[in-house]
Structure formats: C-alpha cells, structure tokens
C-alpha cells in the first residue's frame, strides 16, 4: 500500500508540473518581455477564468522572441479556439489536460513564422473529420486530404526549410519540415494533439528527416503528405528509425515539447537556435523495428531523368536467374522525400536482372543484392 501511494504521489506530481505554471516562471517570463510585457499582462488579465491556466502555461513557456512580439489578442484568440476544438471533439473526455496544453494549445511547433492559422484551418478542416471518432482517425483523414486541398506538395525547391503554414500554402511547395508543421497545425485546429518529431541525421548518413506524432492513448507517427490510408505507425522510414542511437545527439530521434525541458530540439537548418525544447523518443522507434529473415536484404531503387537528373516514376521489375519475376514496383519521383526510395527484399548475394520502363524509354541492368545503405540508381534516356 505504501509503495502504491508513493508511486501515485510521484505520478500526481509529474502531472501537476506538466500543466500548472509556477508563478515564478510567469514572473521570469514577463521580465524578459521588454516593452511587450503590457501585452502579455493584458492577455493574462483578460483571459476568461476557464482559460487562465492555459494563458499562464503559454506565457511561462514561450521563447523570448514570442514574449517580445506576440500580442494579447493573438494569445487570447489562440486559447479560445484551442478550447473550442478540445471541447467539441468526440475524444474530449479521453484527452488529458497536460496533453492538450502541450500539443493542441501551442500556436507553433518550431521556429517557423508565427501565423494566425487556427480559425481558418478549423473552418476548412473540421468538415473533413466530421465522421472521425478518434484522434488517430482524424489525423489520418487530414493527412489524406489537406495537401491536395491546399495544393501543397513536397519539393526540395521550396523557398526554405522552416516554412510557416501560410508560407507553404503560398509557395505550393514544402520540405518534410514544412509539411509536418502544416499537418500539425491542421490537427491542432480540430483538437487532435500533435507534435513535431525528427532526427538530425540518419545513422546511414543519408540526411535528416521530420515527421508528425499524434496522441491517441499513446503516441503514434505518420509522414506528412505520406498517408497510409486510415493507418498511422506506417512510413517508409521505419527501418531507418529502428537504427537510431538514443545517446548520440546526431542520430537520436526527438519530439518537440512546447513546455520547457532540459533537452533542445536540434534544428539542422539553423543550429544557432536553442529555444525549441524536446524529449528523446528514440527507444519507441528502435523497439518497433523489424528484422529481416536470415539471408535477406532490403534493396533500394532510384531512377533519374538523364537530362535533368531528377527522380522519375519508372516501372521496375526484378527477375532472378531463372527468369522469374520476384518484384515489381514504381520508383519514387520528386513528390517523395529525398530519402524515400522504392524498396524490395531480395536474397543476399544473388544476382538479379532489373528492368526499368518510362514511356518509350527502357533500361536493363544487373545487380548482386547486398545490404548497402544507398539506392541502386540508373538514369533513363532514349537508349
């Protein structure tokens, strides 16, 4: 009984610290606000009683850039719309207050420009999730629909990595970072708890990546603009994430926390920024990784247009030494993340014949299946 009480008390203490802002933290935040202090104080004073705790949480955890710039009307409206989304969601009674505070209420995910996106997004996206009964179902529907609706697609030609939602909509292009910010804000606008996640560098040194985590009785993940129907926890990067290293600052996986934590989220596009806080979530992804059967390797394929050097969607088939087709698929073009390539599981050490077709263009090549971290790549031309 004593052990139960001790554990219960510890959990209660942790929960309380996740929601209630200490008066000293609010005082310290106001002291950093400079001339904008009057706006923050106005937001705290004018908040309805049922919103006071939320405004205190925001002020206590805002970075200095926001303490010195965000106005009372912005913060009061953000809180009002956040509570409306929470109160009107079918999952309201199952959503813990600390999850709401940290993953629905915040007006931003990383260092993106601070847009007033919440009202517009709620109006546009609430009808899309009208039939959803869970946060997971709502997030999956949003991932399926909003990018086509907004005409935003993945591209390395986007203006910058850390785009705000309105910047991505205006450009029509976004990186995995911009797409993730956009999906997170869409989720939050309808009361779905969501947060930004990613790694500074995959262990195979192929680059960084960002994605979205959604709370539904635990954290789940999805690639922004990379839906898997109605399912979460499926993505092209599962195998890479399974090799992440918790104690390595470059190869760990982090999720953003608006509430201040001892960890900083490493922003690879601006390493001087130190005000984005994080939690290390590597263990959850490593535990999810699956091992291939003995003697099998995962092989990646990429097709390029010889003229422009850009990835193209080519029909691909793989045959073994007997002429049997053992795999067929379509290579990923520039709509997909730069590290997302067509994959096949083949017998290690065995020779295969590969054929690629794109319209009238055709390419044949041989390969011996091995466990390389880079894709087999062929350029397609008229030959």
Steps between C-alpha positions, in 0.01 A plus 500: 500500500782739589672424168176571313459833679858598421459415132161675484644809666792509256265475202276771640802725549618445143152568360467817703832626371394432144198729527535763769739788438687616809445869585877544500519371141235748390678784679829405337336486157340842542837644599642389164217649295633855491252749357263216410442417866184708505353279224576179690359640821190606313455146368538357851257753650234475229492122466170341605538305825485168315788610274730651762707188553558467125621861467731450795639185340565682172667801659716289731633292210517745209844570350634853537423583134129442572503665841622814329266493201170313539202715587217445746235458231704227329548301821141540623359390164742207483387379841131551420517300179714231662243444773220502244678228302556294815150542639328413174714197414355149547813403698482788750446278804794278406746786446715584802538867582878485485482352148262776394726770645816375333365370168177683406532843664843606358487738204828374351714186476854618433653832390255564217339840448207546738183491287142539620397170342260351752163655404549456125623144535214403729246632252662315210590172667228428755262373228770260382507319835128516581474121511822439694451365851863487609803729466676237288211478255483879473874534444498232228214674319676836516820347364306350211313818408653832599805502274291452187247752627770760569703405191822455700746227405843382606791658316864574570441821299292649784603854602636389839487208741328663798191633323190604690170348384401810302846521341468138381152563363619808315799317351309179423822320596648387830767276643419222745540765771249741346256219422522378861432849640199529272352163599561566870314830483215337308475235771507752783233713334249215543616392846741221402815506717801502270869582520808533282750211497819419317868414495797724414668220303413141419764254612581418137590871452234546231362821649252630753123452505191643670155351556192524723397324819133481605370422847226236527541318832872506424717649227473390137683626192434583137690663216344831399353479147588128512172343616448125534125498463338509842806359680769670702834347606588411142764692308791449263746598773410230754812293430730803520338620820555156652877556476492834687742543791346646815823633649640645178385863457509474120338158463230513768131569433336796673148636538433867567360612835356851534548466873862559593712188548873443559542393134512719191360390164792515252394715206734402218389798289609746771732356763519830689138469617483359852146581613316196362465238774475126451466152642709206382264241349761274339415188700145482367619494139783256560261260671269512199768394250464161334783269397509338160518121469848352493664538160269780384595864436300812427597653165406853390444621144505845340450614140619837370425702191835526326437855376393662826638250749168497687329193637230354275220246547612204291347153494754256644515122497757265651554146372721225638740272309212275388309790347239509776373847593563536874406867540313774316442861593532865398795717599428817696518836324556849641166499684657270760750578773856503371584194713185306410586240234325195361599196709504125444610211720734271304728205568844623606784424256270392220520660152185660359396664175334841535288663232368856512245651262379858464288549189721405209813511710641176633803394704627156599772426751631229729562519871617277781281556805689639797421700814620839374344812652472685171260428213590336173462788255459504121447787258241456227545634150407399148749212485 
